[in-house]
Amino acid sequence: MPEGDTVYLAGKRMHTALAGHRLLRGELRHPRLVEHDLAGLTVTGVVPVGKHLFTRFDDGRSLHSHFRMDGAWHLYRPGTRWQRAAHEARAVLETDERVAVGFALHDMELLPTDDEDRLVGHLGPDLLDPEWDDAHAAEALRRLTARGDHEIGLALLEQRVMAGVGNLYRNEICFLSGFTPWVLVRDTPDLAGVIALSRKLLLSNADRPEQTTTGSLAAGEAHWVFERPGRPCRRCGTRIRTADQGLAPYARVTYWCPRCQAGPAPRPQRRRSSPAGRR
């Protein structure tokens, strides 16, 4: 599932491309929406909320989409060949200058703009909300503190606590904060600092497709622990470990440095010796 900054950037680019423009083509190919034709409507804005995206129209309706694991919105010039297969397209919004194609969007709904809260009202404060202030931070802290008996690595992924953190950032947040993802929320030091760091990391990558937590965009240098199993820690040289966290089918791959991060962690699993004559 994409991080909140990925959805934010998609929304920003779509808003720039579509807002204020009339649709020459407005096909919805999602099974529940195929009877709707949006041609003739004008896009009034594209707004990201956490990992949700709302494309708003001048008739008072919004098209909701959620990327899940493999969804994406692409922007093309009219007549340009699409980079993904046409059968994956779930929405095609075309103006005289741009074509927005939504691929593999499993969750889509056309609803009154005034009812958007029905789909996102349960979310915690959006870490990339341009109006973020102390009240947002306090509400995020209240919600996170209420998950006291949850493991911090799982609580960071819970969008009802605060919206925007995905698997990449929760691994990096735990490393930079110095504790393992298996530390309980109630035992996590400086929860307010964890929230501030979460917002800082998302903001630092919000305006580009590349994501870095180290400050480097060079190949292989962008992350501290994420997707670096068995490689030396950038700080101490200890090999990065990996294990699943959470219950199937929602378990998430987790990375940590056993020296730099304090707290509980799974024991490394030993491989059993193969019987003689077998490999």
C-alpha positions as MATLAB code, in Angstrom:
seq = 'MPEGDTVYLAGKRMHTALAGHRLLRGELRHPRLVEHDLAGLTVTGVVPVGKHLFTRFDDGRSLHSHFRMDGAWHLYRPGTRWQRAAHEARAVLETDERVAVGFALHDMELLPTDDEDRLVGHLGPDLLDPEWDDAHAAEALRRLTARGDHEIGLALLEQRVMAGVGNLYRNEICFLSGFTPWVLVRDTPDLAGVIALSRKLLLSNADRPEQTTTGSLAAGEAHWVFERPGRPCRRCGTRIRTADQGLAPYARVTYWCPRCQAGPAPRPQRRRSSPAGRR';
ca = [
       0.000    0.000    0.000;
       1.442    3.429   -0.915;
       2.633    5.927    1.633;
       0.600    9.072    2.204;
       3.113   11.216    0.346;
       2.607    9.131   -2.811;
      -1.134    9.848   -2.760;
      -0.486   13.490   -1.883;
       1.789   13.937   -4.891;
      -0.684   12.197   -7.194;
      -3.427   14.506   -5.982;
      -1.269   17.594   -6.405;
      -0.355   16.690   -9.973;
      -3.920   15.794  -10.907;
      -5.219   19.036   -9.400;
      -2.733   21.040  -11.453;
      -3.651   19.145  -14.624;
      -7.430   18.948  -14.274;
      -8.809   21.631  -11.963;
     -10.858   24.224  -13.830;
     -11.050   22.109  -16.988;
     -14.133   20.556  -18.603;
     -14.061   16.826  -19.261;
     -14.286   15.804  -22.899;
     -14.287   12.186  -21.750;
     -15.259   10.831  -18.382;
     -15.371    7.046  -18.456;
     -15.735    4.996  -15.299;
     -14.886    1.362  -15.988;
     -15.248    0.120  -12.441;
     -17.955   -2.617  -12.284;
     -20.099   -0.558   -9.892;
     -19.810    2.682  -11.876;
     -19.907    1.760  -15.557;
     -23.308    3.404  -16.084;
     -21.951    6.847  -15.166;
     -20.593    9.239  -17.799;
     -18.752   12.292  -16.446;
     -18.177   13.969  -19.827;
     -19.220   17.617  -19.769;
     -18.478   18.121  -16.084;
     -15.770   20.507  -14.895;
     -13.210   19.351  -12.344;
     -13.201   21.782   -9.429;
     -10.342   20.151   -7.535;
      -8.472   17.012   -6.567;
      -7.981   16.557   -2.839;
      -5.927   13.885   -1.033;
      -6.983   12.804    2.458;
      -4.498   10.372    3.941;
      -4.359    7.538    1.412;
      -7.690    8.499   -0.175;
      -8.174   10.738   -3.201;
     -11.261   12.788   -4.103;
     -11.734   14.266   -7.579;
     -14.473   16.867   -7.270;
     -16.836   18.065  -10.010;
     -19.036   21.110  -10.537;
     -22.244   19.080  -10.216;
     -21.592   18.592   -6.501;
     -20.214   15.068   -6.738;
     -16.800   13.550   -6.012;
     -15.040   10.494   -7.390;
     -13.356    8.644   -4.542;
     -10.393    6.348   -5.192;
      -7.995    4.393   -3.009;
      -4.744    2.965   -4.368;
      -4.512   -0.150   -2.171;
      -1.457   -2.177   -3.225;
      -1.299   -1.729   -6.992;
      -3.495    1.242   -7.907;
      -2.229    4.453   -9.474;
      -3.278    7.535  -11.421;
      -1.221    8.377  -14.524;
      -1.246   11.627  -16.479;
      -0.731   11.654  -20.243;
      -0.969   14.042  -23.154;
      -3.871   13.197  -25.490;
      -2.808   10.534  -27.971;
       0.123    9.338  -25.862;
       0.443    5.584  -25.356;
      -0.434    4.435  -21.839;
       2.268    2.765  -19.762;
      -0.080    0.129  -18.353;
      -2.511   -2.212  -20.072;
      -5.866   -0.726  -21.083;
      -7.777   -3.526  -19.321;
      -6.363   -2.261  -16.003;
      -7.928    1.185  -16.461;
     -10.832    1.890  -14.095;
     -11.297    5.581  -14.946;
     -10.396    7.847  -17.854;
     -10.760   11.598  -17.350;
      -9.755   13.573  -20.431;
      -9.593   17.318  -21.003;
      -8.332   19.153  -24.068;
      -4.776   19.049  -22.682;
      -4.424   16.063  -20.345;
      -5.685   12.527  -19.817;
      -5.834   11.109  -16.285;
      -6.070    7.315  -16.198;
      -6.768    5.454  -12.973;
      -5.263    1.958  -13.094;
      -6.163   -0.978  -10.838;
      -8.306    1.169   -8.554;
     -10.293   -1.459   -6.670;
     -12.032    0.982   -4.313;
     -13.991    3.631   -6.211;
     -17.216    5.447   -5.414;
     -19.126    8.366   -6.887;
     -20.789   10.306   -4.097;
     -21.978   13.810   -3.141;
     -19.012   15.986   -2.207;
     -20.800   16.864    1.029;
     -20.726   13.163    1.961;
     -16.945   12.642    1.633;
     -16.660   12.471    5.394;
     -18.590    9.193    5.276;
     -15.476    7.574    3.760;
     -12.719    9.394    5.639;
     -14.328   10.701    8.813;
     -12.942    7.772   10.794;
      -9.347    8.658    9.932;
      -6.939   10.251   12.349;
      -5.334   13.601   11.544;
      -3.790   13.690    8.070;
      -0.030   14.136    8.478;
       0.091   16.071    5.182;
      -2.901   18.285    5.895;
      -1.802   21.802    4.821;
      -3.734   23.165    7.810;
      -1.927   20.937   10.328;
      -1.532   22.726   13.654;
      -1.122   22.010   17.367;
      -4.700   20.756   17.575;
      -4.003   18.113   14.925;
      -0.854   17.031   16.753;
      -2.728   16.843   20.056;
      -5.489   14.711   18.528;
      -2.947   12.354   16.977;
      -1.226   12.049   20.354;
      -4.548   11.322   22.075;
      -5.367    8.572   19.596;
      -1.894    7.053   19.708;
      -1.786    7.091   23.507;
      -5.137    5.294   23.575;
      -3.443    2.339   21.808;
      -1.220    1.759   24.836;
      -1.229   -2.038   24.650;
      -0.518   -2.120   20.885;
       2.945   -2.544   19.404;
       4.180    0.804   18.146;
       5.055   -0.576   14.708;
       1.439   -1.630   14.177;
      -0.054    1.488   15.759;
       1.872    3.679   13.319;
       0.167    1.867   10.431;
      -3.301    2.388   11.862;
      -4.896    5.136    9.794;
      -7.462    5.784   12.525;
      -4.595    7.076   14.675;
      -2.998    9.338   12.070;
      -3.302    9.084    8.324;
      -0.385    8.702    5.959;
       2.230    6.328    7.403;
       2.888    3.107    5.467;
       5.345    0.268    5.880;
       8.370    2.193    4.622;
       8.001    5.074    7.054;
       7.004    3.048   10.096;
      10.239    1.034    9.791;
      12.318    4.175    9.358;
      10.513    6.042   12.149;
      11.263    3.244   14.608;
      14.925    3.165   13.590;
      15.380    6.918   13.832;
      13.588    6.936   17.185;
      15.844    4.196   18.563;
      13.321    1.483   19.454;
      12.099   -1.710   17.826;
       8.631   -1.875   16.256;
       7.611   -4.402   18.940;
       7.823   -1.909   21.803;
       4.360   -1.276   23.239;
       2.926    2.183   22.713;
       2.723    2.764   26.467;
       6.448    2.003   26.751;
       7.444    4.186   23.800;
       9.344    7.308   24.821;
       8.284   10.704   23.477;
       5.180    9.832   21.485;
       4.780   13.485   20.540;
       8.249   13.321   19.003;
       7.279   10.197   17.067;
       4.298   12.046   15.581;
       6.441   15.067   14.714;
       9.027   12.815   13.037;
       6.307   11.038   11.063;
       5.060   14.330    9.659;
       8.587   15.570    8.983;
       9.510   12.500    6.923;
       6.335   12.601    4.833;
       6.657   16.338    4.231;
      10.277   15.990    3.140;
       9.236   13.678    0.284;
       5.794   15.059   -0.559;
       6.795   16.939   -3.709;
       8.766   14.206   -5.486;
       8.197   10.551   -6.378;
      11.493    9.426   -4.795;
      11.441    8.766   -1.061;
      14.428    9.147    1.221;
      14.827    9.116    4.980;
      18.623    9.399    4.999;
      18.762   12.587    2.944;
      20.346   10.828   -0.029;
      18.570    9.880   -3.242;
      21.517    7.877   -4.566;
      20.773    4.279   -5.498;
      20.870    2.053   -2.427;
      21.339    4.947    0.011;
      17.809    6.258    0.518;
      16.796    4.237    3.595;
      18.263    3.288    6.961;
      16.749   -0.184    7.375;
      13.794   -0.557    5.009;
      14.389   -3.328    2.451;
      18.004   -3.773    3.652;
      17.873   -7.257    5.273;
      21.280   -8.729    6.002;
      23.105   -5.552    5.029;
      25.206   -3.591    7.537;
      23.529   -0.874    9.562;
      24.583    2.535    8.293;
      25.352    3.621   11.867;
      26.940    0.639   13.619;
      27.592   -2.005   10.979;
      25.377   -4.677   12.577;
      23.404   -6.704   10.075;
      19.829   -5.533    9.584;
      17.271   -8.135   10.576;
      13.809   -8.773    9.190;
      10.653  -10.496   10.432;
       6.907  -10.282    9.973;
       4.901   -8.213   12.429;
       1.180   -8.695   12.956;
      -1.205  -11.522   12.206;
      -1.770  -13.066    8.795;
      -2.998  -12.012    6.326;
      -2.141   -8.487    7.456;
       1.399   -9.153    8.703;
       3.919   -6.613    7.452;
       7.594   -7.150    6.683;
       9.634   -5.388    9.344;
      13.290   -4.312    9.353;
      15.412   -3.248   12.315;
      18.932   -2.970   13.673;
      19.302   -5.124   16.814;
      22.007   -2.834   18.171;
      20.680    0.648   17.416;
      17.069   -0.123   18.362;
      16.180   -1.026   21.928;
      13.286   -3.258   22.910;
      11.781   -6.671   22.199;
      12.195   -8.384   18.858;
      11.666  -11.882   17.432;
      14.510  -14.334   17.766;
      16.274  -15.218   14.522;
      14.965  -18.502   13.186;
      17.549  -21.228   12.699;
      17.355  -23.267    9.551;
      17.041  -26.982   10.119;
      19.727  -29.156    8.652;
      18.622  -31.022    5.535;
      18.470  -34.818    5.890;
      21.388  -36.688    4.324;
      21.046  -36.953    0.605;
      18.527  -34.119    0.350;
      18.948  -30.462   -0.510;
];
